[in-house]
């Protein structure tokens, strides 16, 4: 298995060299940064699915959470907001939310205090309704005022790295709340639930203009390293400025991915990893051995969501724009699942390979298809059959076809992934 892994990574390196020779260094560096960021997201999903068997189909939601977190932390301070009545109005809304939360928690405790089931349920429903009314009575006027006076809240002007860390913390908090509600569902029901939750997150981020600017987008997001414009101010030409800037960004991302891979691999090979695989393979037997299945699944769901959110924050920082309307399930959930499945669920090195390989295929399939269509179109015109229409849109659609072909071939010849999980069995 080690030799197989080495061969695949050597082939991947050769692919990167070919892409660099054909497409140029700036394009290849951009591809590598995005591929490593998506590989970190795939590693997070592998923790959830490959280790714990949790079918999380809401990856896009956590990527958006990471993007919002880094934009909120790293974007410069909006003094128009802080010099207005917006902060006071938001504090009132937060206080209203706190009051509503206390009402709901109090209603949930009535059953323990001896209330009948009917009264307890009635109190819970009433508490939710009253809490909602109290919160909306404060947040609605605050949102209208902020949008009219300041546009949106703005950021905190802190370093980008802190924004990535905050993305992980925010993703962990949201994953904990989701896990307390949804975990324990059967695999297919959990997939449906996480899809719904992901769409809820997207709708909230897209429509909370006072906080996220919604479809107006937040740009440009800062980098943790000098950007190409700064290198150009220092005398570098256009091409070299992009090479220097993207190479610096890539170095940081590679270090983060390698550190995450090292920690995950250590955990995977230790008692914690063996426990998680035991729960994944047979949760009934694991429960009979005294393992708290729900707590362990919640733990692994949170850990995976942290990596997904950090990867999303890294990705959004790199593209320098946070646009909630640009997030699509096919790009930010389906492709991640393909990376895990084709690479090898349960094998961290396989998932890392899958992330780098699948994203490279996803990106280069468009220019390759376009070049192919152009040549075929020229030949068609020479024979008098006419040119191929809409070559650009057809080339873009070919990415889905090529990805589907890769999945089909991988599942046919390597159903457990190109670098599958290594299962150690005791000899009898």
BADREN-652808 format. One record per residue (C-alpha): residue in one letter; x, y, z. Coordinates in nm, 3 decimals. Example, Ala and Ser with C-alpha at 12.3 -4.5 7.8 and 13.67 -1.06 7.14 Angstrom:
{atom 'a', {1.230, -0.450, 0.780}}
{atom 's', {1.367, -0.106, 0.714}}
***
This chain:
{atom 'x', {0.000, 0.000, 0.000}}
{atom 'x', {0.291, 0.237, 0.072}}
{atom 'x', {0.436, 0.173, -0.274}}
{atom 'x', {0.096, 0.234, -0.431}}
{atom 'x', {0.062, 0.563, -0.247}}
{atom 'x', {0.408, 0.675, -0.358}}
{atom 'x', {0.334, 0.588, -0.721}}
{atom 'x', {0.009, 0.785, -0.719}}
{atom 'x', {0.174, 1.091, -0.566}}
{atom 'x', {0.461, 1.074, -0.818}}
{atom 'x', {0.203, 1.062, -1.098}}
{atom 'x', {0.023, 1.358, -0.940}}
{atom 'x', {0.348, 1.555, -0.927}}
{atom 'x', {0.404, 1.479, -1.294}}
{atom 'x', {0.054, 1.608, -1.369}}
{atom 'x', {0.129, 1.933, -1.187}}
{atom 'x', {0.453, 1.973, -1.384}}
{atom 'x', {0.270, 1.925, -1.714}}
{atom 'x', {-0.001, 2.172, -1.612}}
{atom 'x', {0.267, 2.423, -1.513}}
{atom 'x', {0.448, 2.387, -1.844}}
{atom 'x', {0.129, 2.428, -2.046}}
{atom 'x', {-0.071, 2.680, -1.842}}
{atom 'x', {0.210, 2.876, -1.676}}
{atom 'x', {0.325, 2.927, -1.317}}
{atom 'x', {0.059, 3.184, -1.205}}
{atom 'x', {-0.227, 2.955, -1.315}}
{atom 'x', {-0.068, 2.647, -1.156}}
{atom 'x', {-0.003, 2.823, -0.826}}
{atom 'x', {-0.365, 2.938, -0.811}}
{atom 'x', {-0.479, 2.584, -0.884}}
{atom 'x', {-0.256, 2.445, -0.608}}
{atom 'x', {-0.375, 2.694, -0.346}}
{atom 'x', {-0.739, 2.616, -0.417}}
{atom 'x', {-0.670, 2.242, -0.439}}
{atom 'x', {-0.496, 2.232, -0.100}}
{atom 'x', {-0.775, 2.439, 0.060}}
{atom 'x', {-1.036, 2.200, -0.079}}
{atom 'x', {-0.822, 1.905, 0.032}}
{atom 'x', {-0.839, 2.038, 0.389}}
{atom 'x', {-1.218, 2.047, 0.354}}
{atom 'x', {-1.210, 1.691, 0.220}}
{atom 'x', {-1.001, 1.582, 0.520}}
{atom 'x', {-1.269, 1.726, 0.746}}
{atom 'x', {-1.538, 1.533, 0.561}}
{atom 'x', {-1.323, 1.221, 0.581}}
{atom 'x', {-1.318, 1.253, 0.960}}
{atom 'x', {-1.697, 1.255, 0.958}}
{atom 'x', {-1.763, 0.993, 0.692}}
{atom 'x', {-1.443, 0.789, 0.672}}
{atom 'x', {-1.398, 0.766, 1.050}}
{atom 'x', {-1.751, 0.789, 1.184}}
{atom 'x', {-1.985, 0.702, 0.898}}
{atom 'x', {-2.170, 1.033, 0.930}}
{atom 'x', {-2.329, 1.132, 0.600}}
{atom 'x', {-2.282, 1.510, 0.605}}
{atom 'x', {-2.427, 1.656, 0.286}}
{atom 'x', {-2.416, 2.010, 0.421}}
{atom 'x', {-2.050, 2.082, 0.345}}
{atom 'x', {-2.141, 2.398, 0.156}}
{atom 'x', {-2.299, 2.550, 0.466}}
{atom 'x', {-1.980, 2.515, 0.671}}
{atom 'x', {-1.769, 2.653, 0.386}}
{atom 'x', {-1.995, 2.959, 0.389}}
{atom 'x', {-1.959, 2.987, 0.765}}
{atom 'x', {-1.581, 2.995, 0.725}}
{atom 'x', {-1.609, 3.256, 0.452}}
{atom 'x', {-1.832, 3.477, 0.662}}
{atom 'x', {-1.604, 3.440, 0.965}}
{atom 'x', {-1.288, 3.550, 0.786}}
{atom 'x', {-1.468, 3.840, 0.617}}
{atom 'x', {-1.610, 3.958, 0.948}}
{atom 'x', {-1.276, 3.938, 1.129}}
{atom 'x', {-1.035, 4.061, 0.861}}
{atom 'x', {-1.230, 4.329, 0.671}}
{atom 'x', {-1.145, 4.685, 0.781}}
{atom 'x', {-1.359, 4.849, 1.047}}
{atom 'x', {-1.667, 5.032, 0.920}}
{atom 'x', {-1.661, 5.355, 1.120}}
{atom 'x', {-1.997, 5.465, 0.980}}
{atom 'x', {-2.152, 5.179, 1.173}}
{atom 'x', {-1.961, 5.236, 1.497}}
{atom 'x', {-2.033, 5.610, 1.493}}
{atom 'x', {-2.407, 5.551, 1.458}}
{atom 'x', {-2.677, 5.409, 1.685}}
{atom 'x', {-2.628, 5.067, 1.523}}
{atom 'x', {-2.414, 4.912, 1.801}}
{atom 'x', {-2.669, 5.007, 2.069}}
{atom 'x', {-2.956, 4.868, 1.865}}
{atom 'x', {-2.765, 4.543, 1.807}}
{atom 'x', {-2.698, 4.511, 2.181}}
{atom 'x', {-3.072, 4.540, 2.240}}
{atom 'x', {-3.132, 4.266, 1.982}}
{atom 'x', {-2.871, 4.044, 2.151}}
{atom 'x', {-3.035, 4.107, 2.488}}
{atom 'x', {-3.373, 4.017, 2.337}}
{atom 'x', {-3.225, 3.694, 2.202}}
{atom 'x', {-3.087, 3.617, 2.548}}
{atom 'x', {-3.425, 3.673, 2.709}}
{atom 'x', {-3.587, 3.447, 2.451}}
{atom 'x', {-3.329, 3.176, 2.515}}
{atom 'x', {-3.394, 3.190, 2.890}}
{atom 'x', {-3.769, 3.159, 2.829}}
{atom 'x', {-3.714, 2.851, 2.613}}
{atom 'x', {-3.477, 2.690, 2.864}}
{atom 'x', {-3.723, 2.759, 3.144}}
{atom 'x', {-4.007, 2.599, 2.948}}
{atom 'x', {-3.792, 2.294, 2.880}}
{atom 'x', {-3.736, 2.246, 3.254}}
{atom 'x', {-4.104, 2.246, 3.347}}
{atom 'x', {-4.128, 1.871, 3.290}}
{atom 'x', {-3.853, 1.812, 3.546}}
{atom 'x', {-4.041, 2.032, 3.792}}
{atom 'x', {-4.346, 1.808, 3.780}}
{atom 'x', {-4.556, 1.969, 3.506}}
{atom 'x', {-4.773, 1.739, 3.297}}
{atom 'x', {-4.664, 1.656, 2.940}}
{atom 'x', {-4.948, 1.865, 2.796}}
{atom 'x', {-4.857, 2.175, 2.997}}
{atom 'x', {-4.490, 2.123, 2.926}}
{atom 'x', {-4.539, 2.106, 2.549}}
{atom 'x', {-4.776, 2.403, 2.554}}
{atom 'x', {-4.522, 2.607, 2.750}}
{atom 'x', {-4.244, 2.514, 2.509}}
{atom 'x', {-4.443, 2.618, 2.202}}
{atom 'x', {-4.550, 2.941, 2.371}}
{atom 'x', {-4.192, 3.017, 2.477}}
{atom 'x', {-4.066, 2.976, 2.121}}
{atom 'x', {-4.336, 3.206, 1.986}}
{atom 'x', {-4.278, 3.474, 2.251}}
{atom 'x', {-3.899, 3.450, 2.206}}
{atom 'x', {-3.935, 3.492, 1.831}}
{atom 'x', {-4.158, 3.798, 1.871}}
{atom 'x', {-3.925, 3.960, 2.125}}
{atom 'x', {-3.619, 3.903, 1.907}}
{atom 'x', {-3.780, 4.025, 1.585}}
{atom 'x', {-3.910, 4.336, 1.760}}
{atom 'x', {-3.548, 4.441, 1.814}}
{atom 'x', {-3.352, 4.295, 1.522}}
{atom 'x', {-3.579, 4.420, 1.243}}
{atom 'x', {-3.548, 4.793, 1.323}}
{atom 'x', {-3.176, 4.746, 1.392}}
{atom 'x', {-3.123, 4.579, 1.052}}
{atom 'x', {-3.316, 4.850, 0.867}}
{atom 'x', {-3.126, 5.126, 1.044}}
{atom 'x', {-2.782, 4.971, 0.981}}
{atom 'x', {-2.853, 4.911, 0.613}}
{atom 'x', {-2.979, 5.267, 0.568}}
{atom 'x', {-2.708, 5.446, 0.768}}
{atom 'x', {-2.391, 5.235, 0.738}}
{atom 'x', {-2.459, 4.971, 0.472}}
{atom 'x', {-2.349, 4.686, 0.694}}
{atom 'x', {-2.167, 4.619, 1.019}}
{atom 'x', {-1.824, 4.578, 0.861}}
{atom 'x', {-1.529, 4.389, 0.998}}
{atom 'x', {-1.290, 4.402, 1.290}}
{atom 'x', {-0.972, 4.474, 1.096}}
{atom 'x', {-0.781, 4.186, 1.259}}
{atom 'x', {-0.519, 3.956, 1.096}}
{atom 'x', {-0.648, 3.706, 0.844}}
{atom 'x', {-0.507, 3.408, 1.037}}
{atom 'x', {-0.736, 3.500, 1.328}}
{atom 'x', {-1.024, 3.501, 1.084}}
{atom 'x', {-0.938, 3.146, 0.980}}
{atom 'x', {-0.924, 3.039, 1.346}}
{atom 'x', {-1.255, 3.212, 1.417}}
{atom 'x', {-1.403, 3.029, 1.121}}
{atom 'x', {-1.308, 2.700, 1.284}}
{atom 'x', {-1.457, 2.805, 1.619}}
{atom 'x', {-1.780, 2.927, 1.459}}
{atom 'x', {-1.805, 2.608, 1.256}}
{atom 'x', {-1.755, 2.402, 1.573}}
{atom 'x', {-2.031, 2.592, 1.756}}
{atom 'x', {-2.277, 2.549, 1.470}}
{atom 'x', {-2.183, 2.182, 1.426}}
{atom 'x', {-2.243, 2.123, 1.797}}
{atom 'x', {-2.594, 2.268, 1.775}}
{atom 'x', {-2.670, 2.075, 1.457}}
{atom 'x', {-2.528, 1.755, 1.602}}
{atom 'x', {-2.738, 1.777, 1.917}}
{atom 'x', {-3.047, 1.788, 1.694}}
{atom 'x', {-2.967, 1.573, 1.392}}
{atom 'x', {-2.717, 1.305, 1.500}}
{atom 'x', {-2.872, 0.972, 1.574}}
{atom 'x', {-3.072, 0.980, 1.252}}
{atom 'x', {-3.025, 0.700, 1.002}}
{atom 'x', {-2.768, 0.769, 0.729}}
{atom 'x', {-3.015, 0.875, 0.457}}
{atom 'x', {-3.219, 1.090, 0.697}}
{atom 'x', {-2.902, 1.255, 0.826}}
{atom 'x', {-2.804, 1.340, 0.467}}
{atom 'x', {-3.144, 1.503, 0.408}}
{atom 'x', {-3.124, 1.692, 0.737}}
{atom 'x', {-2.776, 1.829, 0.665}}
{atom 'x', {-2.881, 1.938, 0.315}}
{atom 'x', {-3.169, 2.133, 0.468}}
{atom 'x', {-2.946, 2.289, 0.733}}
{atom 'x', {-2.693, 2.389, 0.468}}
{atom 'x', {-2.964, 2.565, 0.269}}
{atom 'x', {-3.083, 2.742, 0.584}}
{atom 'x', {-2.730, 2.869, 0.648}}
{atom 'x', {-2.703, 2.988, 0.287}}
{atom 'x', {-3.039, 3.166, 0.306}}
{atom 'x', {-2.946, 3.339, 0.632}}
{atom 'x', {-2.606, 3.456, 0.509}}
{atom 'x', {-2.749, 3.563, 0.173}}
{atom 'x', {-3.032, 3.768, 0.324}}
{atom 'x', {-2.867, 3.923, 0.632}}
{atom 'x', {-2.745, 4.227, 0.438}}
{atom 'x', {-2.683, 4.424, 0.756}}
{atom 'x', {-2.422, 4.169, 0.866}}
{atom 'x', {-2.289, 3.998, 0.551}}
{atom 'x', {-2.386, 4.248, 0.276}}
{atom 'x', {-2.569, 3.958, 0.109}}
{atom 'x', {-2.559, 3.972, -0.269}}
{atom 'x', {-2.370, 4.304, -0.258}}
{atom 'x', {-2.061, 4.095, -0.166}}
{atom 'x', {-1.761, 4.184, 0.050}}
{atom 'x', {-1.442, 4.258, -0.142}}
{atom 'x', {-1.146, 4.276, -0.142}}
{atom 'x', {-1.060, 4.044, 0.144}}
{atom 'x', {-0.705, 4.081, 0.276}}
{atom 'x', {-0.435, 3.813, 0.252}}
{atom 'x', {-0.198, 3.689, 0.522}}
{atom 'x', {0.087, 3.755, 0.278}}
{atom 'x', {0.155, 4.047, 0.039}}
{atom 'x', {-0.082, 4.055, -0.258}}
{atom 'x', {0.024, 4.090, -0.624}}
{atom 'x', {-0.058, 4.462, -0.619}}
{atom 'x', {0.188, 4.513, -0.337}}
{atom 'x', {0.465, 4.329, -0.521}}
{atom 'x', {0.396, 4.545, -0.825}}
{atom 'x', {0.435, 4.856, -0.609}}
{atom 'x', {0.773, 4.716, -0.500}}
{atom 'x', {0.888, 4.691, -0.862}}
{atom 'x', {0.791, 4.337, -0.970}}
{atom 'x', {0.630, 4.293, -1.311}}
{atom 'x', {0.275, 4.161, -1.350}}
{atom 'x', {0.367, 3.794, -1.397}}
{atom 'x', {0.627, 3.773, -1.119}}
{atom 'x', {0.402, 3.960, -0.876}}
{atom 'x', {0.139, 3.688, -0.909}}
{atom 'x', {0.401, 3.416, -0.875}}
{atom 'x', {0.550, 3.567, -0.558}}
{atom 'x', {0.212, 3.638, -0.396}}
{atom 'x', {0.051, 3.304, -0.475}}
{atom 'x', {0.365, 3.112, -0.380}}
{atom 'x', {0.363, 3.279, -0.038}}
{atom 'x', {-0.005, 3.200, 0.010}}
{atom 'x', {0.052, 2.842, -0.102}}
{atom 'x', {0.332, 2.796, 0.152}}
{atom 'x', {0.101, 2.893, 0.440}}
{atom 'x', {-0.181, 2.670, 0.317}}
{atom 'x', {0.050, 2.370, 0.268}}
{atom 'x', {0.183, 2.408, 0.622}}
{atom 'x', {-0.172, 2.416, 0.764}}
{atom 'x', {-0.275, 2.110, 0.563}}
{atom 'x', {0.035, 1.915, 0.665}}
{atom 'x', {-0.013, 2.000, 1.034}}
{atom 'x', {-0.379, 1.895, 1.014}}
{atom 'x', {-0.280, 1.575, 0.831}}
{atom 'x', {-0.018, 1.492, 1.096}}
{atom 'x', {-0.262, 1.543, 1.384}}
{atom 'x', {-0.542, 1.352, 1.215}}
{atom 'x', {-0.312, 1.065, 1.127}}
{atom 'x', {-0.186, 1.043, 1.485}}
{atom 'x', {-0.542, 1.033, 1.614}}
{atom 'x', {-0.642, 0.781, 1.348}}
{atom 'x', {-0.367, 0.541, 1.450}}
{atom 'x', {-0.435, 0.567, 1.823}}
{atom 'x', {-0.707, 0.438, 2.055}}
{atom 'x', {-0.941, 0.723, 1.956}}
{atom 'x', {-0.924, 0.621, 1.591}}
{atom 'x', {-0.983, 0.254, 1.671}}
{atom 'x', {-1.285, 0.350, 1.880}}
{atom 'x', {-1.430, 0.563, 1.600}}
{atom 'x', {-1.385, 0.286, 1.344}}
{atom 'x', {-1.550, 0.040, 1.581}}
{atom 'x', {-1.850, 0.272, 1.615}}
{atom 'x', {-1.861, 0.321, 1.237}}
{atom 'x', {-1.847, -0.052, 1.160}}
{atom 'x', {-2.088, -0.172, 1.429}}
{atom 'x', {-2.232, 0.088, 1.663}}
{atom 'x', {-2.445, -0.172, 1.843}}
{atom 'x', {-2.140, -0.373, 1.945}}
{atom 'x', {-1.957, -0.054, 2.043}}
{atom 'x', {-2.251, 0.053, 2.259}}
{atom 'x', {-2.252, -0.287, 2.428}}
{atom 'x', {-1.889, -0.224, 2.521}}
{atom 'x', {-1.992, 0.090, 2.709}}
{atom 'x', {-1.914, 0.354, 2.445}}
{atom 'x', {-2.130, 0.665, 2.436}}
{atom 'x', {-2.219, 0.654, 2.067}}
{atom 'x', {-2.405, 0.984, 2.046}}
{atom 'x', {-2.129, 1.175, 2.228}}
{atom 'x', {-1.854, 1.026, 2.011}}
{atom 'x', {-2.047, 1.099, 1.691}}
{atom 'x', {-2.103, 1.455, 1.805}}
{atom 'x', {-1.732, 1.484, 1.878}}
{atom 'x', {-1.629, 1.365, 1.534}}
{atom 'x', {-1.892, 1.580, 1.363}}
{atom 'x', {-1.756, 1.889, 1.537}}
{atom 'x', {-1.391, 1.804, 1.458}}
{atom 'x', {-1.467, 1.753, 1.091}}
{atom 'x', {-1.669, 2.074, 1.071}}
{atom 'x', {-1.377, 2.270, 1.216}}
{atom 'x', {-1.152, 2.165, 0.927}}
{atom 'x', {-1.427, 2.227, 0.671}}
{atom 'x', {-1.486, 2.579, 0.803}}
{atom 'x', {-1.115, 2.662, 0.815}}
{atom 'x', {-1.075, 2.533, 0.460}}
{atom 'x', {-1.368, 2.749, 0.352}}
{atom 'x', {-1.213, 3.054, 0.518}}
{atom 'x', {-0.880, 2.991, 0.342}}
{atom 'x', {-1.053, 2.949, 0.007}}
{atom 'x', {-1.265, 3.264, 0.038}}
{atom 'x', {-0.966, 3.469, 0.152}}
{atom 'x', {-0.773, 3.359, -0.155}}
{atom 'x', {-1.041, 3.456, -0.407}}
{atom 'x', {-1.077, 3.787, -0.215}}
{atom 'x', {-1.454, 3.806, -0.242}}
{atom 'x', {-1.732, 3.673, -0.020}}
{atom 'x', {-2.038, 3.633, -0.242}}
{atom 'x', {-2.313, 3.417, -0.086}}
{atom 'x', {-2.490, 3.381, -0.421}}
{atom 'x', {-2.181, 3.215, -0.574}}
{atom 'x', {-2.203, 2.906, -0.352}}
{atom 'x', {-2.353, 2.607, -0.530}}
{atom 'x', {-2.396, 2.251, -0.397}}
{atom 'x', {-2.230, 2.096, -0.705}}
{atom 'x', {-1.911, 2.299, -0.649}}
{atom 'x', {-1.900, 2.306, -0.271}}
{atom 'x', {-2.053, 1.972, -0.166}}
{atom 'x', {-2.063, 1.726, -0.454}}
{atom 'x', {-1.702, 1.782, -0.563}}
{atom 'x', {-1.582, 1.740, -0.202}}
{atom 'x', {-1.761, 1.407, -0.176}}
{atom 'x', {-1.604, 1.297, -0.503}}
{atom 'x', {-1.260, 1.380, -0.360}}
{atom 'x', {-1.324, 1.158, -0.058}}
{atom 'x', {-1.477, 0.869, -0.252}}
{atom 'x', {-1.224, 0.861, -0.535}}
{atom 'x', {-0.926, 0.920, -0.305}}
{atom 'x', {-1.028, 0.657, -0.052}}
{atom 'x', {-1.258, 0.717, 0.244}}
{atom 'x', {-1.089, 0.641, 0.575}}
{atom 'x', {-0.738, 0.697, 0.438}}
{atom 'x', {-0.607, 1.048, 0.499}}
{atom 'x', {-0.335, 1.023, 0.235}}
{atom 'x', {-0.592, 0.892, -0.010}}
{atom 'x', {-0.829, 1.180, 0.059}}
{atom 'x', {-0.546, 1.432, 0.025}}
{atom 'x', {-0.456, 1.277, -0.308}}
{atom 'x', {-0.821, 1.277, -0.412}}
{atom 'x', {-0.857, 1.644, -0.324}}
{atom 'x', {-0.554, 1.749, -0.527}}
{atom 'x', {-0.627, 1.518, -0.821}}
{atom 'x', {-1.002, 1.577, -0.855}}
{atom 'x', {-0.975, 1.955, -0.834}}
{atom 'x', {-0.698, 1.954, -1.094}}
{atom 'x', {-0.915, 1.749, -1.329}}
{atom 'x', {-1.212, 1.974, -1.252}}
{atom 'x', {-1.018, 2.288, -1.346}}
{atom 'x', {-0.813, 2.174, -1.647}}
{atom 'x', {-1.104, 1.989, -1.810}}
{atom 'x', {-1.253, 2.323, -1.919}}
{atom 'x', {-0.950, 2.462, -2.115}}
{atom 'x', {-0.870, 2.115, -2.253}}
{atom 'x', {-1.230, 2.071, -2.370}}
{atom 'x', {-1.230, 2.419, -2.519}}
{atom 'x', {-0.912, 2.348, -2.716}}
{atom 'x', {-1.062, 2.020, -2.835}}
{atom 'x', {-1.387, 2.185, -2.944}}
{atom 'x', {-1.201, 2.463, -3.125}}
{atom 'x', {-0.998, 2.212, -3.327}}
{atom 'x', {-1.306, 2.004, -3.407}}
{atom 'x', {-1.494, 2.322, -3.502}}
{atom 'x', {-1.216, 2.426, -3.739}}
{atom 'x', {-1.217, 2.084, -3.901}}
{atom 'x', {-1.596, 2.096, -3.928}}
{atom 'x', {-1.579, 2.433, -4.103}}
{atom 'x', {-1.316, 2.306, -4.345}}
{atom 'x', {-1.550, 2.022, -4.443}}
{atom 'x', {-1.836, 2.268, -4.485}}
{atom 'x', {-2.040, 2.136, -4.190}}
{atom 'x', {-2.036, 2.463, -3.996}}
{atom 'x', {-1.878, 2.568, -3.667}}
{atom 'x', {-1.967, 2.434, -3.322}}
{atom 'x', {-2.180, 2.698, -3.142}}
{atom 'x', {-2.134, 2.813, -2.780}}
{atom 'x', {-1.793, 2.654, -2.738}}
{atom 'x', {-1.724, 2.833, -2.406}}
{atom 'x', {-2.045, 2.719, -2.239}}
{atom 'x', {-2.006, 2.367, -2.375}}
{atom 'x', {-1.651, 2.353, -2.243}}
{atom 'x', {-1.769, 2.461, -1.899}}
{atom 'x', {-2.036, 2.191, -1.898}}
{atom 'x', {-1.776, 1.930, -1.991}}
{atom 'x', {-1.634, 1.955, -1.638}}
{atom 'x', {-1.937, 1.769, -1.504}}
{atom 'x', {-1.908, 1.503, -1.775}}
{atom 'x', {-1.537, 1.451, -1.711}}
{atom 'x', {-1.591, 1.433, -1.336}}
{atom 'x', {-1.868, 1.179, -1.385}}
{atom 'x', {-1.639, 0.973, -1.607}}
{atom 'x', {-1.365, 0.981, -1.342}}
{atom 'x', {-1.611, 0.866, -1.075}}
{atom 'x', {-1.738, 0.583, -1.297}}
{atom 'x', {-1.389, 0.456, -1.375}}
{atom 'x', {-1.276, 0.489, -1.014}}
{atom 'x', {-1.574, 0.299, -0.876}}
{atom 'x', {-1.539, 0.033, -1.144}}
{atom 'x', {-1.169, -0.040, -1.094}}
{atom 'x', {-1.111, 0.090, -0.740}}
{atom 'x', {-1.443, 0.071, -0.552}}
{atom 'x', {-1.274, 0.152, -0.220}}
{atom 'x', {-1.082, 0.446, -0.363}}
{atom 'x', {-0.749, 0.485, -0.539}}
{atom 'x', {-0.568, 0.471, -0.203}}
{atom 'x', {-0.814, 0.278, 0.017}}
{atom 'x', {-0.823, 0.247, 0.393}}
{atom 'x', {-0.582, -0.009, 0.531}}
{atom 'x', {-0.765, -0.259, 0.749}}
{atom 'x', {-0.546, -0.449, 0.994}}
{atom 'x', {-0.680, -0.788, 1.098}}
{atom 'x', {-0.541, -1.002, 1.373}}
{atom 'x', {-0.402, -1.334, 1.255}}
{atom 'x', {-0.577, -1.636, 1.398}}
***
